[in-house]
Amino acid sequence: MNLESNKQIILSRISKACELTGRDPAAIRLVWVSKIQPVSAVEEAIALGAREFGENRVQEALEKFLPQREGVICRIIGPVQKNKLRKAVLAAQAIDSIADLESVLKLEALCEEANKNLEILFQVNASEEATKSGLSMQEAADFLHALPEPKRLVYKGLMTIGKNTGNPEDSRVCFAFLRNLRDKIFNSHSKFSNFTELSMGMTDDLEVAIAEGSTMLRVGTALFGKR
Ligand SMILES: *Cc1c(COP(=O)(O)O)cnc(C)c1O
């Protein structure tokens, strides 16, 4: 694996996709998905300028991202069991996979206790694949409207995983659904004044995600190599 050239390839894919769709690359954050990778790979990425990482297991996040490094953000991007939320709050600055009210309430209490703020993205299962977690497309809007006013939490937006068919075009409808939902929710209430983020697009479908308005790409394989 050559992390530096992989990074260059990803950055040029992003800028090309932005050029094609008239978007500003500065409006798209790259989350380096470091799951399974050793801490040495994280350090190498940081040396190359990476500042935001995605981990899908809390234990790995703890091992790699504590103690916290100045300016480095760890995002939990996989579903978190209720009994792991406390540790997730310890390790991460953001959780992008929230899809139930009980976790929201628990996180609010844990963040109050830890005197800490936490960014939250809500995961929507917009591909409607049974193996994936997230709010269903039908329930998502009602769920969001019913959320309590956040205190320590910041409701930042939505996350989804595209369709895993081998054809990135198949993810387009999922991404468009997420963008429309974000547009409807943003500023619909004071609790949604920060609701701008769309975490969508991975190694295989980031161009389609950019075309559909992604603000945050989650890339693992194309940066760190096959897991
Ligand atoms: C592993 C993972 C990714 C990264 O996928 P790649 O195809 O390796 O880029 C993105 N999002 C989530 C939720 C993941 O679990």
The ligand as a Gaussian input file, in Angstrom:
#p B3LYP/6-31G(d) Opt

LIG

0 1
 C      -16.061000       0.165000       5.844000
 C      -16.980000       1.302000       5.711000
 C      -16.746000       2.318000       4.769000
 C      -15.579000       2.325000       3.814000
 O      -15.858000       1.527000       2.705000
 P      -14.810000       1.364000       1.494000
 O      -15.606000       0.726000       0.433000
 O      -13.702000       0.495000       1.992000
 O      -14.329000       2.722000       1.106000
 C      -17.646000       3.373000       4.724000
 N      -18.727000       3.424000       5.553000
 C      -18.972000       2.462000       6.460000
 C      -20.181000       2.590000       7.322000
 C      -18.121000       1.376000       6.564000
 O      -18.391000       0.410000       7.484000

